[in-house]
């Protein structure tokens, strides 16, 4: 099926999957799957919910706001972006009242430091949560602007991840996995099996060939592939989300610390296992992620976004996208009310501009 999907639809499927997935998971964020099961049976629709304020069904949350800011930076530059590019968008666009209503407390802290003028890649040193999925859960656009270019997707994820975490953190290295998965998914004819093969090839970080702050990527090598491989093997025979969540309960049950269910290794591993189980069907990925329990927002956004980058948006009901767009239009605290289609098309236009620049250079150098 994936060989018939246009690249433009892969971009749209990725962003639509991420935003609808986040909205589906938001009302049950942080709850156990047992609680979700008892109240909803199978959660399969967008619901209103209260989180600081009463939110319309389809309202997204802080992770999508971070992604929207990243999309804006890429769309404006029409190319790959640096941490300084993204920081400039933060400082220009984010307002404290909206941050207080829409984002996490550490976002406000990072913005305050961002305004001081220190190097953007130093900002993550001032975040208390080195392994959190604040970037690894939402860096889909990094994979899209690097469509098909897995190595540069990883490089950019390591650069931009330092807005949120210190360079040596496992939050940064799992951001590389997310960006690599999306970039690999956009290749013509990609399947979840080819995506996983690319992750195993590139995400031991021994063959990236660049440096961050003078350190080779090899220092980040420890345990990423081992953990991903373990999760894939543990869930190889799971046929629905009920089996999947029970299989993961034996490994991921951290609690008692802030954001204890939202660390990068857990969220990214679960998402990739969901994509494999549902064979990159976006709607099935959303249902599975929303009913997994724990960090339902990030897991669902990742699983559906990667699925959309492989398969496009054909399996995603249009009414769900329309409801998320409607909720965004009603959300005065959101950074932007641009529709999902407008954001995806902006990213696609940026990629086309980048590709044209590369093609022009090739033509010039081969004269």
Secondary structure, 3 states (H helix, E strand, C coil): CHHHCCHHHHHHHHHHHHHHHHHHHHCCCCCCHHHHHHHHCCCCCCCCEECCCEECCCCCCHHHHHHHHHHHHHHHHCCCCCHHHHHHHHHHHCCHHHHHHHCCHHHHHHHHHHCCCCCHHHHHHHCCCCCECCCCCCCHHHHHHCCCCHHHHHHHHHHHHCCCCCCCCHHHHHHHHHHHHHHHHCCCCCCHHHHHHHHHHHCCCCCCCCEECCEEHHHHCCCHHHHHHHHHHHCCCCCCHHHHHHHHHCCCCCCCCCCCCCEHHHHHHHHHHHHHHHCCCHHHHHHHHHCCCCCHHHHHHHHHHHHHHHHCCCCCCHHHHHHHHHHHHHCCCCCCCCCHHHHHHHHHHHHHHHHHHHHHHHHHHCC
